[in-house]
């Protein structure tokens, strides 16, 4: 009878193997990648499998080498650059068992010049969960039938730039960088080092068999604040860490918080969320209503904002209405412009009460310091009172339309 494998010590060896050939940006990255390697051997225990994404802005940042090391440590690894969806799901359905798919140069699949790769995106998205399937017609001519093929498998990717949001939110993201002069690694020699990685892979498989029942029944405790999709991503990795023991449970949760927060910091909010946030923090600033003309003037004046070039032209009232119409008021009706009474007319505009629900649901927390009144250079609307009834300062647009200014109410 062989002695049981010490899971914590084995993960230490896996991490050390990566450190020999890879320079990752943070300690958390080494922890996450080692756990990901191990989780691939326990895929049948989980309801979901996180994607592993090595991304960088420039070539020569070690992404492909990281993928190469992962390949030596994971079960039935299959490297690909441009496989078709049909080939991918047939690999997953192969009798040998689920592969670990490794996509190098993933930017050629999803980059700006890649063309239509929705089928591959669909495969990667659906295969994140055990229930993920793809429908295909099988048979010849009129004798075809629809068949479901599983797409559930572990996937690691490496590429320049970024990935579609639907894939990023399902991924552990490692943002690689060029090595600094003082960061040294061993040269990777496939004939010499690949067998070393395979030996670790085989021990990972043996250890996985010994903890399979424990991991299947596990419900790992997630760090506070890690919910929804990030929780789905990290639950399998935390289960592996708990099964390994030692200092891995604590290191895994620290890595989870660090990488989840880093992913949030790198999120590019949708145009709609950016608009809502700018309206709350830069335009309304506590005012209860705002004419469309003033909103547009203030948005277009913001530095480092996208409003001067939306679909190759400045944001206008029609675009503004279309973007805000995607969201609803507290009464669950689309946000629409309404009339605002001013001393010189009744222009269309928007009311804070219509936006509050969307602000609460979609925007990040407001700045710690409460919003102050807008500058005196902009037209004003007092909170809760008609402009016609107050002694507010009014200035006119080129069209001679009175435009109330944002004043915190």
C-alpha positions, 0 to 999 in steps of 0.5 A: 500500500502506497503512502498517501500523498500530502496535497499541500506539499504537492501543490507547493511543488506545482507552484515551484515548477511554475516559478522555475519558468514563469514570472507572474505579476503577483504571488496571488497568481502563482497560487491561483494557477497551481490550484487551477492545474489541480482542479483540472484533475477533479473536473467531474467534482464541480458544477463549473470550471473557471477559465484561466486567461494569461493576457498582456498588452505586448508580446514577449510577456511570458504568456505562451510559456505559462500555457506551456507549463500548464500543458505539462501539468494538466490531464489530456492537454490539447493545444490549439490556435484556431480549432473549429467549434465542431472539432472542439466539442468532438474533443470533449466527447472523446472516449478518452475523457474530457481534455484540458483545452489550451488556446494560445494566441486567443487574440487571433480568435477574438481580436478586432481583425478576427471576424465572426467567431461567435460559435467559439465564444458560445463554446467557451461560454457554455462549457464553463458549466457542467450542463453546457451543451451545443446542438448539432445536426448529425446524419446525412441528407434527410436522415439528420437529427439534432444531438446535444454535445457536451462543451464542459471542459477546462480551458486555459488561454493566452493572448494579447489585449483583452477578451469578450466580457462574457469570457472574462467574467468566467476567468481567473485573469493573470495580467502578464508583463515583460520581465524586468532585468532582475527577474530571472527564470530557467530556460525551458527545455522540452525534452528535459523539463516536460517529463518533470512536469508530467511526473507532477501531473501524474501525482496530481492525478493520483492525489485527485483520486484520493480526495475526489469524494471529499471535494465532490461533497465540499461547499467551501467558504467564500471570502466576504464580498465574493458572490455571483460569477466570481464565486462560481469562478473561485469555488472549485479552486477553494475546494481544491485548496481546502482538500490540500490543507496546510497553508493553502486554504488561507493563501487561496482565499487571499489570492481570491480577494486580490484577483477578484478585486483586480478584475473589478479594477480593470472592468470597463463599464458598459456605455450605459453604466458609464452614462448613469455614473457620470449623470449621478456624479458629474451632472446632477450632483444632487439636483432633482431635474436637468434639461437635456441641453444642459446634460449634453453640454456638461457631458461633452465638457468632461475630460477623458469621457467617451461622449464626444465620440459615440458612434463617430459623432458627439452624444446628442439628445436622441442617443441619450434617450436611447441609452437611458431608455434601456433602464427603468424608473422605480415604477418599472417604466423605461426612463424617458425625457419629460418636460421641465418648467423654466422661466423661458419655456418648457424644455425636455429633460430628465428627473433624478427620481426616474434615475435613482433605481438605475443608479442604485442597481448599476453604478459603483458606490458614489465618491466618499465625499458628498457631491457639492453644487455644480459651478456657477458657470453652469445653469441651475435648477433648485431641488423640488421647486419650479425654476419659474418660482425661484431667483435662479440664474438663467443663461441661454443656449445658442438656440435661446432656450433657457437651460437651468443649471445643476444646483444640489437640492 
